[in-house]
Amino acid sequence: EAGVVQSPRYKIIEKKQPVAFWCNPISGHNTLYWYRQNLGQGPELLIRYENEEAVDDSQLPKDRFSAERLKGVDSTLKIQPAELGDSAVYLCASSLDRRTGGEAFFGQGTRLTVV
Amino acid sequence: DAKTTQPPSMDCAEGRAANLPCNHSTISGNEYVYWYRQIHSQGPQYIIHGLKNNETNEMASLIITEDRKSSTLILPHATLRDTAVYYCIVYTDKLIFGTGTRLQVFP
């Protein structure tokens, strides 16, 4: 069974440019998460979806970050415009549902470098 | 903020047991303890979780103290591939990662 698929794996952009990350969760998983991981730190939750509804976006910097989960399956995280401090690894994860949210499956992440 | 405290790094000889401690003194009665690990350049991987009782699976064992204020993840026979950052998480309705323990397994 395919795991959580993310693309691209790497992205280098200039500051002030837009960037988007894509995530395909495990089939049948209703809960989807986006995390950001800075170097040497643990992942930090940005947003959580239950199906197509964002139920926790308290840590998402809404001035420049946006996310969507069309039809409750794939998800896209966008940054516009990107800043130097956005350089990090962006991880997507999914779980069967909120009840089993502790057992999340993570993708390999997208490493973003803003220059 | 993470509700757990872990040592920043540990070493373990290959073939020996790796015992990774975690303190979670403010854990509530209905909160589970979860362990994940993250191998370099990969996403975190679920290992095991528990509430009160000790748990064992094909990857590891989890020992939780009777007062639930601390736990230990045990890798019974560490291999080089177990070199990773190990995260102990007190789970409510979201996974909040701390900085974890960097385990280095050496030959």
Backbone of each chain as ProteinMPNN parsed JSONL, in Angstrom:
{"seq_chain_A": "EAGVVQSPRYKIIEKKQPVAFWCNPISGHNTLYWYRQNLGQGPELLIRYENEEAVDDSQLPKDRFSAERLKGVDSTLKIQPAELGDSAVYLCASSLDRRTGGEAFFGQGTRLTVV", "coords_chain_A": {"N_chain_A": [[0.849, -1.199, 0.0], [0.555, 2.215, -0.828], [2.233, 4.861, 0.802], [1.971, 8.062, 2.447], [2.147, 10.528, 0.071], [4.215, 13.065, -1.075], [4.903, 16.027, -2.896], [6.793, 18.699, -4.386], [9.95, 17.009, -3.688], [12.071, 18.609, -3.111], [12.545, 22.138, -3.115], [13.583, 25.202, -4.349], [13.4, 28.589, -4.021], [13.194, 32.106, -4.764], [13.012, 34.759, -2.388], [9.887, 36.321, -1.734], [8.582, 35.105, -3.79], [5.876, 32.902, -4.818], [4.939, 29.625, -3.568], [4.018, 26.181, -3.702], [2.91, 23.207, -2.112], [2.198, 19.769, -2.418], [0.073, 17.11, -1.329], [-0.762, 13.731, -1.042], [-2.756, 11.767, 0.764], [-2.878, 8.638, 2.648], [-5.021, 6.227, 1.283], [-8.384, 6.405, 2.238], [-7.93, 7.597, 4.645], [-9.166, 9.964, 6.811], [-8.276, 12.14, 8.231], [-5.998, 14.749, 7.931], [-2.799, 16.259, 8.103], [-0.67, 19.1, 8.177], [2.676, 19.807, 8.781], [5.429, 21.771, 9.904], [8.93, 21.68, 9.878], [11.679, 22.918, 11.377], [15.238, 23.204, 11.174], [16.864, 20.992, 13.304], [14.803, 20.923, 15.089], [11.688, 19.614, 16.4], [8.801, 18.497, 14.502], [6.257, 20.93, 13.792], [2.875, 21.52, 14.212], [0.847, 22.809, 11.661], [-1.706, 22.849, 10.447], [-4.775, 21.056, 10.645], [-6.92, 18.788, 9.061], [-10.199, 17.501, 9.013], [-11.649, 15.398, 6.997], [-12.783, 17.521, 4.501], [-12.717, 19.774, 6.001], [-11.062, 22.311, 7.751], [-10.045, 21.933, 10.896], [-8.33, 22.706, 12.848], [-6.41, 25.312, 12.687], [-4.823, 27.004, 14.046], [-2.112, 27.473, 14.29], [-1.282, 28.248, 11.844], [0.241, 30.625, 9.833], [-1.64, 33.013, 8.769], [-1.452, 35.223, 7.184], [0.234, 34.78, 5.069], [0.215, 32.117, 4.466], [-1.721, 29.479, 3.119], [-4.122, 26.855, 2.848], [-5.684, 24.004, 1.39], [-8.056, 21.373, 1.035], [-9.218, 19.536, -1.206], [-12.241, 17.915, -1.85], [-11.831, 16.321, 0.298], [-9.572, 14.716, 0.064], [-6.748, 14.892, -1.514], [-4.324, 17.425, -0.666], [-3.238, 20.83, -0.616], [-0.677, 23.038, 0.261], [0.09, 26.397, 0.493], [2.38, 29.099, 0.114], [2.576, 32.529, 0.083], [3.647, 35.756, -0.104], [6.833, 34.046, -0.137], [9.176, 34.028, 2.575], [12.514, 34.466, 3.868], [12.684, 33.147, 6.309], [10.945, 31.071, 6.031], [12.151, 28.846, 5.161], [12.416, 25.46, 5.487], [11.447, 22.072, 6.351], [8.532, 20.757, 5.054], [6.017, 18.819, 6.166], [3.63, 16.354, 5.473], [0.961, 14.517, 6.869], [-1.191, 11.724, 7.602], [-4.071, 10.272, 9.164], [-6.293, 7.63, 10.128], [-8.689, 8.537, 11.317], [-9.893, 11.099, 13.571], [-10.009, 9.882, 16.007], [-8.03, 7.975, 15.97], [-5.841, 9.534, 15.784], [-3.348, 9.65, 16.983], [-1.785, 7.773, 15.797], [-0.262, 8.5, 13.274], [0.648, 8.724, 9.84], [3.451, 9.683, 8.104], [4.585, 11.634, 5.33], [7.541, 11.955, 3.234], [8.252, 14.536, 3.152], [8.722, 17.976, 2.043], [11.469, 19.773, 1.229], [12.052, 23.051, 1.648], [13.817, 25.763, 0.398], [14.466, 29.094, 0.771], [15.795, 31.742, -0.921]], "CA_chain_A": [[0.0, 0.0, 0.0], [1.336, 3.436, -0.901], [2.142, 5.712, 1.972], [1.662, 9.458, 2.169], [3.006, 10.984, -1.017], [4.363, 14.506, -1.146], [5.741, 16.55, -3.962], [8.061, 18.092, -4.755], [10.811, 16.665, -2.555], [12.898, 19.777, -2.853], [12.137, 23.342, -3.83], [14.379, 26.386, -4.06], [12.766, 29.755, -4.62], [13.646, 33.399, -4.255], [12.052, 35.383, -1.469], [8.746, 37.033, -2.308], [7.906, 34.268, -4.778], [4.931, 31.935, -4.251], [5.315, 28.209, -3.656], [2.934, 25.286, -3.292], [3.272, 21.815, -1.828], [1.063, 18.879, -2.635], [0.081, 15.918, -0.481], [-1.776, 12.701, -1.261], [-2.715, 10.928, 1.976], [-3.205, 7.224, 2.49], [-6.409, 6.055, 0.892], [-9.31, 6.12, 3.334], [-7.611, 8.403, 5.834], [-9.987, 11.166, 6.82], [-7.585, 13.245, 8.894], [-4.756, 15.144, 7.251], [-2.047, 17.261, 8.844], [0.539, 19.725, 7.654], [3.637, 20.204, 9.793], [6.657, 22.425, 9.468], [10.037, 21.278, 10.731], [12.905, 23.698, 11.24], [16.452, 22.426, 11.412], [17.17, 20.696, 14.693], [13.596, 20.987, 15.898], [10.645, 18.664, 16.068], [7.752, 19.056, 13.635], [5.277, 21.819, 14.401], [1.61, 21.419, 13.486], [0.332, 24.027, 11.038], [-3.139, 22.747, 10.207], [-5.345, 19.709, 10.625], [-8.198, 18.639, 8.365], [-11.079, 16.347, 9.135], [-12.226, 15.424, 5.64], [-12.385, 18.754, 3.828], [-12.833, 20.89, 6.927], [-9.913, 22.649, 8.589], [-10.575, 21.981, 12.26], [-7.333, 23.331, 13.71], [-5.424, 26.062, 11.905], [-4.388, 28.058, 14.951], [-0.684, 27.736, 14.125], [-1.002, 28.592, 10.452], [0.381, 32.082, 9.63], [-2.663, 33.19, 7.74], [-1.174, 36.346, 6.295], [0.945, 34.336, 3.869], [0.008, 30.682, 4.265], [-3.081, 29.008, 2.911], [-4.194, 25.421, 2.57], [-6.991, 23.492, 1.007], [-8.152, 19.924, 0.881], [-10.338, 19.366, -2.115], [-12.985, 16.659, -1.796], [-11.399, 15.538, 1.441], [-8.521, 13.75, -0.266], [-5.467, 15.574, -1.646], [-4.239, 18.74, -0.047], [-2.196, 21.738, -1.073], [-0.256, 24.104, 1.169], [0.697, 27.451, -0.303], [2.998, 30.248, 0.774], [2.674, 33.64, -0.852], [4.958, 35.479, -0.666], [7.743, 33.35, 0.766], [10.211, 34.796, 3.249], [13.707, 33.663, 4.17], [12.404, 32.331, 7.484], [10.076, 29.938, 5.7], [12.987, 27.691, 4.816], [12.131, 24.38, 6.433], [10.844, 20.889, 5.735], [7.08, 20.747, 5.239], [5.599, 17.424, 6.244], [2.206, 16.015, 5.459], [0.668, 13.259, 7.543], [-2.605, 11.379, 7.64], [-4.498, 9.201, 10.056], [-7.587, 7.086, 9.735], [-9.649, 9.537, 11.741], [-9.403, 11.841, 14.724], [-9.907, 8.978, 17.142], [-6.744, 7.291, 15.867], [-4.893, 10.548, 15.344], [-2.013, 9.442, 17.516], [-1.039, 6.923, 14.862], [-0.24, 9.211, 12.006], [1.639, 8.291, 8.858], [4.053, 10.875, 7.542], [5.315, 11.597, 4.084], [8.978, 12.247, 3.348], [8.42, 15.971, 3.3], [9.27, 18.855, 1.006], [12.471, 20.685, 1.799], [11.981, 24.353, 0.996], [14.9, 26.72, 0.639], [14.151, 30.424, 0.252], [17.085, 32.474, -1.033]], "C_chain_A": [[0.883, 1.248, 0.0], [1.148, 4.219, 0.382], [1.695, 7.102, 1.579], [2.668, 9.962, 1.14], [3.022, 12.501, -1.041], [5.211, 14.875, -2.355], [5.71, 18.068, -3.938], [8.854, 17.688, -3.518], [11.672, 17.841, -2.138], [12.394, 20.952, -3.682], [13.033, 24.493, -3.375], [13.72, 27.546, -4.774], [13.399, 31.015, -4.062], [12.571, 33.97, -3.331], [11.07, 36.234, -2.266], [8.047, 36.239, -3.405], [6.895, 33.354, -4.087], [5.453, 30.506, -4.401], [4.141, 27.371, -3.153], [3.475, 23.883, -3.113], [2.011, 20.969, -1.944], [1.194, 17.612, -1.791], [-1.071, 15.003, -0.878], [-1.733, 11.752, -0.068], [-2.984, 9.465, 1.65], [-4.693, 7.094, 2.214], [-7.28, 5.689, 2.096], [-9.03, 6.897, 4.609], [-8.36, 9.726, 5.768], [-9.269, 12.384, 7.377], [-6.244, 13.496, 8.21], [-4.113, 16.3, 8.008], [-0.931, 17.838, 7.971], [1.39, 20.176, 8.838], [4.789, 20.953, 9.124], [7.765, 22.026, 10.437], [11.272, 22.116, 10.407], [14.09, 22.838, 11.649], [16.699, 22.244, 12.903], [15.985, 20.72, 15.634], [12.642, 19.864, 15.53], [9.605, 19.304, 15.168], [6.741, 19.87, 14.435], [4.006, 21.777, 13.56], [1.18, 22.781, 12.95], [-1.193, 23.986, 10.92], [-3.547, 21.287, 10.205], [-6.7, 19.756, 9.945], [-8.909, 17.372, 8.82], [-11.924, 16.355, 7.866], [-11.834, 16.751, 4.988], [-12.405, 19.975, 4.727], [-11.552, 21.083, 7.737], [-10.4, 22.842, 10.013], [-9.594, 22.582, 13.248], [-6.301, 24.003, 12.821], [-4.826, 27.184, 12.739], [-2.911, 28.413, 14.788], [-0.309, 28.099, 12.692], [-0.892, 30.11, 10.309], [-0.485, 32.524, 8.462], [-2.408, 34.373, 6.822], [-0.51, 35.886, 5.002], [0.737, 32.87, 3.54], [-1.47, 30.405, 4.015], [-3.037, 27.52, 2.59], [-5.6, 25.071, 2.132], [-6.916, 21.985, 0.861], [-9.416, 19.638, 0.087], [-10.936, 17.973, -1.977], [-12.497, 15.743, -0.669], [-10.325, 14.515, 1.151], [-7.18, 14.483, -0.3], [-5.511, 16.943, -0.993], [-3.078, 19.519, -0.633], [-1.938, 22.788, -0.005], [0.493, 25.137, 0.336], [1.299, 28.524, 0.587], [3.128, 31.348, -0.272], [2.588, 34.954, -0.11], [5.862, 34.787, 0.355], [8.775, 34.312, 1.347], [11.383, 33.864, 3.591], [13.444, 32.702, 5.334], [11.484, 31.161, 7.23], [10.871, 28.705, 5.291], [12.852, 26.634, 5.9], [11.714, 23.155, 5.632], [9.352, 20.907, 6.07], [6.602, 19.304, 5.094], [4.082, 17.317, 6.211], [2.033, 14.668, 6.144], [-0.828, 12.985, 7.459], [-2.857, 10.291, 8.666], [-5.914, 8.794, 9.683], [-8.714, 8.072, 10.09], [-9.109, 10.205, 12.994], [-9.176, 10.913, 15.913], [-8.568, 8.253, 17.149], [-5.641, 8.264, 15.472], [-3.499, 10.384, 15.887], [-1.148, 8.585, 16.607], [-1.113, 7.549, 13.485], [0.882, 8.674, 11.132], [2.148, 9.537, 8.142], [4.654, 10.609, 6.163], [6.777, 11.951, 4.31], [9.249, 13.737, 3.458], [8.923, 16.663, 2.048], [10.242, 19.81, 1.686], [12.463, 21.972, 0.988], [13.18, 25.197, 1.401], [14.526, 28.033, -0.037], [15.448, 31.23, 0.253], [16.838, 33.945, -1.385]], "O_chain_A": [[1.855, 1.319, 0.752], [0.066, 4.244, 0.97], [1.113, 7.302, 0.513], [3.88, 9.837, 1.319], [1.973, 13.144, -1.03], [6.104, 14.136, -2.769], [4.718, 18.664, -3.519], [8.448, 18.008, -2.401], [11.96, 18.035, -0.957], [11.889, 20.784, -4.792], [13.215, 24.725, -2.179], [13.504, 27.499, -5.985], [14.054, 30.991, -3.021], [11.382, 33.691, -3.485], [11.392, 36.781, -3.32], [7.007, 36.673, -3.901], [7.039, 33.061, -2.901], [6.298, 30.223, -5.25], [3.375, 27.803, -2.291], [4.358, 23.43, -3.841], [0.91, 21.407, -1.608], [2.297, 17.111, -1.571], [-2.209, 15.448, -1.03], [-0.766, 11.007, 0.09], [-3.281, 9.114, 0.509], [-5.517, 7.766, 2.835], [-6.954, 4.786, 2.866], [-9.82, 6.851, 5.551], [-8.219, 10.5, 4.821], [-9.604, 13.521, 7.042], [-5.472, 12.574, 7.951], [-4.798, 17.202, 8.49], [-0.34, 17.144, 7.143], [0.907, 20.829, 9.764], [5.069, 20.778, 7.939], [7.575, 22.03, 11.653], [11.831, 22.033, 9.313], [13.942, 21.862, 12.385], [16.739, 23.211, 13.665], [16.144, 20.556, 16.844], [12.775, 19.24, 14.477], [9.533, 20.53, 15.08], [6.416, 19.553, 15.579], [4.05, 21.974, 12.346], [1.152, 23.772, 13.679], [-1.88, 24.953, 11.248], [-2.78, 20.404, 9.819], [-7.519, 20.636, 10.209], [-8.297, 16.317, 8.986], [-12.796, 17.205, 7.686], [-10.646, 17.07, 4.931], [-12.141, 21.089, 4.273], [-11.03, 20.14, 8.331], [-11.097, 23.814, 10.304], [-9.975, 22.931, 14.365], [-5.422, 23.342, 12.268], [-4.377, 28.196, 12.2], [-2.503, 29.528, 15.111], [0.873, 28.239, 12.377], [-1.844, 30.82, 10.634], [-0.087, 32.413, 7.303], [-3.07, 34.517, 5.794], [-0.667, 36.521, 3.96], [1.058, 32.434, 2.434], [-2.347, 31.019, 4.623], [-2.024, 27.003, 2.116], [-6.569, 25.754, 2.464], [-5.858, 21.41, 0.601], [-10.514, 19.517, 0.63], [-10.217, 16.974, -1.986], [-12.731, 14.535, -0.695], [-10.169, 13.548, 1.897], [-6.546, 14.679, 0.736], [-6.573, 17.533, -0.795], [-2.081, 18.954, -1.081], [-2.872, 23.355, 0.561], [1.404, 24.805, -0.422], [0.792, 28.815, 1.67], [3.694, 31.152, -1.347], [1.544, 35.252, 0.47], [5.673, 34.931, 1.562], [9.189, 35.274, 0.7], [11.245, 32.641, 3.597], [13.933, 31.572, 5.333], [11.262, 30.34, 8.121], [10.297, 27.633, 5.098], [13.134, 26.881, 7.073], [11.638, 23.191, 4.404], [8.967, 21.055, 7.23], [6.763, 18.67, 4.051], [3.364, 18.094, 6.841], [2.876, 13.782, 6.005], [-1.629, 13.899, 7.267], [-1.973, 9.497, 8.989], [-6.632, 9.531, 9.007], [-9.569, 8.387, 9.262], [-7.996, 9.912, 13.43], [-8.271, 11.127, 16.72], [-8.031, 7.95, 18.214], [-4.629, 7.865, 14.896], [-2.55, 10.921, 15.318], [0.08, 8.667, 16.648], [-1.93, 7.165, 12.648], [1.922, 8.233, 11.622], [1.364, 10.342, 7.639], [5.154, 9.522, 5.875], [7.197, 12.213, 5.437], [10.352, 14.149, 3.817], [9.464, 16.043, 1.133], [9.876, 20.553, 2.597], [12.815, 21.988, -0.191], [13.508, 25.326, 2.58], [14.3, 28.086, -1.245], [16.108, 31.378, 1.282], [17.788, 34.715, -1.522]]}, "seq_chain_B": "DAKTTQPPSMDCAEGRAANLPCNHSTISGNEYVYWYRQIHSQGPQYIIHGLKNNETNEMASLIITEDRKSSTLILPHATLRDTAVYYCIVYTDKLIFGTGTRLQVFP", "coords_chain_B": {"N_chain_B": [[3.094, 23.699, 23.705], [5.503, 21.06, 24.134], [4.823, 18.38, 26.344], [6.715, 16.848, 27.473], [9.951, 15.658, 28.591], [13.106, 14.91, 27.41], [16.342, 13.332, 27.197], [18.882, 14.979, 25.294], [20.628, 13.476, 23.685], [21.857, 10.13, 23.086], [23.947, 7.211, 23.249], [24.437, 3.918, 21.909], [25.563, 0.594, 21.834], [25.722, -1.551, 19.031], [23.492, -4.281, 18.9], [23.026, -4.311, 21.586], [20.635, -3.458, 24.18], [18.679, -0.562, 23.798], [17.698, 1.975, 25.851], [15.443, 4.391, 26.169], [14.657, 7.213, 27.929], [11.836, 9.116, 29.195], [10.286, 11.912, 30.555], [7.176, 12.838, 31.82], [5.658, 14.488, 33.682], [3.351, 15.963, 34.066], [1.253, 14.687, 32.947], [-2.108, 13.823, 32.111], [-4.92, 11.834, 33.274], [-6.235, 10.626, 31.103], [-4.582, 10.778, 28.956], [-2.508, 9.572, 26.4], [0.726, 8.055, 25.945], [2.882, 8.423, 23.339], [5.287, 7.183, 21.015], [7.543, 8.157, 18.558], [9.838, 7.914, 15.798], [12.459, 9.465, 13.898], [14.201, 9.041, 11.162], [17.099, 10.191, 9.484], [16.348, 12.613, 7.038], [13.839, 11.627, 6.526], [10.266, 11.326, 7.103], [8.628, 11.435, 10.354], [8.099, 8.336, 12.11], [5.707, 6.204, 13.394], [6.014, 4.367, 16.431], [5.107, 3.074, 18.88], [2.539, 3.021, 21.43], [0.993, 3.821, 24.616], [-1.121, 3.647, 27.564], [-1.496, 2.964, 30.381], [-0.574, 0.393, 30.927], [2.275, -1.727, 30.298], [3.584, -2.045, 27.017], [4.195, -3.951, 24.074], [5.526, -4.408, 20.854], [6.452, -5.399, 17.506], [8.534, -3.723, 17.053], [9.398, -2.42, 19.404], [9.455, -2.039, 23.032], [7.382, -0.58, 25.533], [7.622, 0.899, 28.573], [5.778, 2.049, 31.202], [5.719, 3.986, 34.068], [4.187, 3.359, 37.261], [2.935, 5.597, 38.372], [2.673, 7.021, 36.117], [4.25, 9.15, 35.4], [6.572, 8.993, 34.015], [8.267, 7.303, 31.314], [9.76, 4.596, 29.454], [11.263, 3.805, 26.461], [12.128, 0.856, 24.893], [14.47, -0.565, 22.837], [15.154, -3.679, 22.004], [17.346, -5.012, 20.777], [19.48, -3.187, 19.469], [20.15, -1.89, 16.232], [22.26, -0.609, 13.576], [20.562, 0.702, 11.915], [18.708, 1.74, 13.586], [19.533, 4.176, 14.381], [18.532, 7.382, 14.956], [16.282, 10.178, 15.566], [14.362, 10.151, 18.428], [11.104, 10.611, 19.497], [9.127, 11.375, 22.243], [5.792, 11.63, 23.062], [3.067, 13.204, 24.591], [-0.157, 12.568, 24.057], [-3.066, 14.297, 23.264], [-5.326, 15.56, 21.543], [-3.776, 16.094, 19.459], [-0.563, 15.711, 17.889], [2.173, 16.824, 19.466], [5.348, 17.646, 19.001], [8.483, 17.514, 20.68], [11.947, 18.212, 21.012], [13.172, 15.788, 21.086], [15.204, 12.727, 21.442], [18.363, 12.133, 20.28], [19.468, 9.226, 19.09], [22.351, 7.411, 18.766], [23.571, 4.624, 17.289], [26.294, 2.548, 17.529], [28.887, 0.591, 15.918]], "CA_chain_B": [[4.417, 23.222, 24.098], [5.58, 19.641, 24.423], [4.658, 18.097, 27.761], [7.68, 15.799, 27.796], [11.365, 16.0, 28.684], [13.954, 13.801, 27.002], [17.747, 13.723, 27.037], [19.101, 15.362, 23.893], [21.334, 12.471, 22.905], [22.277, 8.895, 23.738], [24.675, 6.256, 22.425], [24.159, 2.525, 22.219], [26.313, -0.347, 21.01], [24.906, -2.441, 18.209], [23.181, -5.548, 19.533], [22.616, -4.08, 22.959], [19.336, -2.812, 24.341], [18.657, 0.892, 23.931], [16.632, 2.386, 26.762], [15.266, 5.833, 26.017], [13.738, 7.69, 28.964], [11.001, 10.286, 28.936], [9.529, 12.403, 31.696], [5.918, 13.532, 31.498], [5.121, 14.578, 35.037], [2.039, 16.645, 34.103], [0.308, 13.921, 32.133], [-3.436, 13.629, 32.686], [-5.32, 10.44, 33.336], [-6.718, 10.077, 29.838], [-3.622, 11.079, 27.9], [-1.634, 8.48, 26.019], [2.121, 8.317, 25.607], [3.236, 7.927, 22.008], [6.686, 7.296, 20.605], [7.851, 8.19, 17.133], [11.238, 8.155, 15.516], [12.677, 10.11, 12.625], [15.491, 8.76, 10.554], [17.547, 11.344, 8.71], [15.734, 12.92, 5.737], [12.54, 10.977, 6.386], [9.249, 11.797, 8.032], [8.519, 10.636, 11.581], [7.489, 7.011, 11.99], [5.081, 5.72, 14.63], [6.619, 3.16, 16.991], [4.311, 2.387, 19.885], [1.894, 3.918, 22.37], [0.403, 3.163, 25.776], [-1.832, 4.479, 28.531], [-1.07, 2.595, 31.734], [0.128, -0.884, 30.936], [3.417, -1.866, 29.407], [3.201, -2.489, 25.696], [5.27, -4.492, 23.242], [5.223, -4.788, 19.482], [7.607, -5.94, 16.793], [9.598, -2.729, 16.998], [9.914, -1.948, 20.685], [8.63, -2.174, 24.23], [7.143, 0.664, 26.235], [7.402, 0.713, 30.003], [5.221, 3.254, 31.817], [5.732, 3.843, 35.525], [2.852, 3.222, 37.847], [2.352, 6.932, 38.53], [2.572, 7.529, 34.742], [5.008, 10.385, 35.22], [7.699, 8.762, 33.117], [8.209, 6.068, 30.543], [11.001, 4.195, 28.796], [11.16, 3.035, 25.225], [13.216, -0.111, 24.841], [14.775, -1.278, 21.608], [15.846, -4.786, 22.66], [18.63, -5.338, 20.118], [19.647, -2.05, 18.567], [20.968, -2.037, 15.028], [22.703, 0.679, 13.036], [19.411, 1.347, 11.294], [17.905, 2.383, 14.627], [20.04, 5.53, 14.594], [17.436, 8.289, 14.608], [15.765, 11.002, 16.662], [13.189, 9.512, 19.02], [10.22, 11.581, 20.127], [8.117, 10.932, 23.195], [4.703, 12.607, 22.935], [1.823, 13.018, 25.329], [-1.173, 12.843, 23.042], [-4.455, 14.627, 23.599], [-5.97, 15.454, 20.24], [-2.804, 16.43, 18.431], [0.812, 15.307, 18.162], [3.065, 17.953, 19.685], [6.707, 17.116, 19.082], [9.554, 18.279, 21.282], [13.184, 18.089, 20.246], [13.515, 14.382, 21.031], [16.523, 12.198, 21.793], [19.126, 11.627, 19.136], [20.117, 7.964, 19.424], [23.406, 6.978, 17.849], [23.972, 3.237, 17.495], [27.629, 2.398, 16.95], [29.253, -0.822, 15.701]], "C_chain_B": [[4.354, 21.731, 24.401], [5.495, 19.435, 25.931], [5.662, 17.056, 28.224], [9.086, 16.366, 27.859], [12.176, 14.765, 28.354], [15.411, 14.267, 26.964], [18.018, 14.028, 25.573], [19.79, 14.284, 23.066], [21.701, 11.273, 23.769], [23.065, 8.062, 22.739], [24.308, 4.85, 22.849], [24.991, 1.654, 21.285], [25.358, -1.251, 20.249], [24.723, -3.787, 18.906], [22.753, -5.429, 20.98], [21.23, -3.431, 22.991], [19.527, -1.295, 24.475], [17.447, 1.256, 24.781], [16.518, 3.911, 26.733], [14.234, 6.335, 27.023], [12.956, 8.922, 28.523], [10.247, 10.65, 30.216], [8.291, 13.15, 31.219], [5.119, 13.679, 32.779], [3.743, 15.221, 35.102], [0.983, 15.907, 33.29], [-1.016, 13.743, 32.865], [-3.871, 12.175, 32.525], [-5.731, 9.824, 32.021], [-5.774, 10.339, 28.668], [-2.674, 9.904, 27.674], [-0.205, 8.977, 25.819], [2.421, 7.648, 24.269], [4.734, 8.106, 21.781], [6.769, 7.222, 19.085], [9.362, 8.253, 16.991], [11.361, 8.757, 14.114], [14.113, 9.845, 12.182], [15.828, 9.913, 9.613], [16.873, 11.423, 7.338], [14.428, 12.163, 5.479], [11.53, 11.621, 7.329], [9.217, 10.937, 9.276], [7.746, 9.34, 11.337], [6.95, 6.596, 13.358], [5.774, 4.45, 15.101], [5.623, 2.404, 17.86], [3.596, 3.42, 20.736], [1.294, 3.131, 23.523], [-0.286, 4.158, 26.681], [-1.341, 4.194, 29.938], [-0.166, 1.373, 31.716], [1.347, -0.841, 30.025], [2.947, -2.462, 28.087], [4.426, -2.997, 24.951], [4.737, -4.745, 21.847], [6.51, -5.235, 18.805], [8.78, -4.972, 16.763], [10.235, -2.476, 18.357], [8.983, -2.341, 21.823], [8.528, -0.812, 24.904], [6.817, 0.337, 27.679], [6.935, 2.041, 30.585], [5.19, 3.034, 33.324], [4.318, 3.864, 36.073], [2.169, 4.571, 38.027], [2.217, 7.661, 37.193], [3.367, 8.806, 34.518], [6.242, 10.204, 34.358], [7.513, 7.446, 32.38], [9.581, 5.806, 29.924], [10.681, 3.398, 27.551], [12.365, 2.122, 25.158], [13.302, -0.72, 23.443], [15.651, -2.446, 22.022], [17.214, -5.13, 22.081], [18.882, -4.277, 19.058], [20.536, -2.403, 17.378], [21.357, -0.652, 14.526], [21.537, 1.442, 12.427], [18.467, 1.988, 12.309], [18.424, 3.772, 14.974], [19.022, 6.527, 14.062], [17.184, 9.23, 15.779], [14.462, 10.379, 17.134], [12.386, 10.542, 19.805], [9.233, 10.874, 21.044], [7.047, 12.013, 23.224], [3.556, 12.219, 23.846], [0.696, 13.488, 24.425], [-2.52, 13.175, 23.676], [-5.248, 14.509, 22.305], [-5.042, 15.908, 19.119], [-1.415, 15.957, 18.871], [1.673, 16.558, 18.268], [4.46, 17.403, 19.943], [7.606, 18.076, 19.854], [10.783, 18.161, 20.402], [13.734, 16.667, 20.259], [14.898, 14.03, 21.546], [17.186, 11.667, 20.539], [19.89, 10.394, 19.578], [21.125, 7.609, 18.339], [23.782, 5.554, 18.215], [25.32, 3.05, 16.802], [28.011, 0.927, 16.875], [30.012, -1.41, 16.89]], "O_chain_B": [[3.336, 21.203, 24.849], [6.034, 20.229, 26.703], [5.471, 16.442, 29.273], [9.383, 17.405, 27.27], [11.97, 13.701, 28.938], [15.688, 15.443, 26.729], [17.435, 13.392, 24.695], [19.556, 14.192, 21.861], [21.838, 11.372, 24.988], [22.876, 8.188, 21.529], [23.918, 4.611, 23.992], [25.109, 1.941, 20.094], [24.319, -1.66, 20.767], [25.676, -4.359, 19.435], [22.175, -6.363, 21.536], [20.727, -2.933, 21.984], [20.423, -0.824, 25.177], [16.316, 0.888, 24.464], [17.4, 4.62, 27.217], [13.072, 5.932, 26.977], [13.354, 9.655, 27.618], [9.65, 9.792, 30.867], [8.364, 13.991, 30.323], [4.054, 13.084, 32.944], [3.032, 15.046, 36.091], [-0.07, 16.467, 32.984], [-1.047, 13.539, 34.078], [-3.288, 11.404, 31.763], [-5.592, 8.615, 31.836], [-6.146, 10.137, 27.512], [-2.123, 9.328, 28.611], [0.033, 10.157, 25.56], [2.229, 6.442, 24.109], [5.354, 9.043, 22.282], [6.167, 6.368, 18.434], [10.075, 8.597, 17.933], [10.488, 8.581, 13.265], [15.079, 10.354, 12.751], [14.94, 10.528, 9.024], [16.83, 10.449, 6.587], [13.973, 12.074, 4.338], [11.897, 12.365, 8.238], [9.726, 9.816, 9.263], [6.866, 9.267, 10.479], [7.669, 6.639, 14.356], [6.087, 3.566, 14.303], [5.33, 1.236, 17.608], [4.003, 4.582, 20.764], [1.107, 1.918, 23.424], [-0.064, 5.365, 26.579], [-0.825, 5.086, 30.612], [0.861, 1.323, 32.393], [1.433, -0.025, 29.107], [2.027, -3.279, 28.051], [5.544, -2.531, 25.17], [3.623, -5.24, 21.681], [7.534, -5.425, 19.462], [9.907, -5.375, 16.474], [11.453, -2.333, 18.463], [7.899, -2.888, 21.62], [9.454, -0.002, 24.855], [5.873, -0.396, 27.974], [7.631, 3.049, 30.467], [4.693, 2.012, 33.798], [3.383, 4.33, 35.422], [0.955, 4.678, 37.854], [1.709, 8.781, 37.139], [3.156, 9.481, 33.51], [6.894, 11.187, 34.007], [6.711, 6.597, 32.77], [10.44, 6.686, 29.88], [9.919, 2.433, 27.592], [13.498, 2.566, 25.344], [12.344, -1.306, 22.939], [16.812, -2.226, 22.368], [18.132, -5.496, 22.816], [18.535, -4.456, 17.89], [21.531, -3.116, 17.507], [20.837, 0.357, 15.003], [21.521, 2.673, 12.423], [17.534, 2.697, 11.932], [17.813, 4.474, 15.78], [18.69, 6.524, 12.877], [17.79, 9.099, 16.843], [13.566, 10.111, 16.334], [12.918, 11.248, 20.661], [8.59, 9.898, 20.657], [7.363, 13.191, 23.392], [3.127, 11.066, 23.876], [0.614, 14.665, 24.075], [-3.037, 12.43, 24.509], [-5.789, 13.442, 22.011], [-5.467, 16.083, 17.977], [-1.134, 15.824, 20.062], [1.879, 17.265, 17.281], [4.716, 16.775, 20.971], [7.506, 19.294, 19.704], [10.671, 18.026, 19.183], [14.669, 16.365, 19.518], [15.655, 14.882, 22.013], [16.617, 10.842, 19.826], [20.846, 10.492, 20.347], [20.79, 7.52, 17.157], [24.259, 5.299, 19.321], [25.463, 3.362, 15.62], [27.53, 0.112, 17.661], [30.388, -2.582, 16.864]]}, "name": "protein", "num_of_chains": 2, "seq": "EAGVVQSPRYKIIEKKQPVAFWCNPISGHNTLYWYRQNLGQGPELLIRYENEEAVDDSQLPKDRFSAERLKGVDSTLKIQPAELGDSAVYLCASSLDRRTGGEAFFGQGTRLTVVDAKTTQPPSMDCAEGRAANLPCNHSTISGNEYVYWYRQIHSQGPQYIIHGLKNNETNEMASLIITEDRKSSTLILPHATLRDTAVYYCIVYTDKLIFGTGTRLQVFP"}
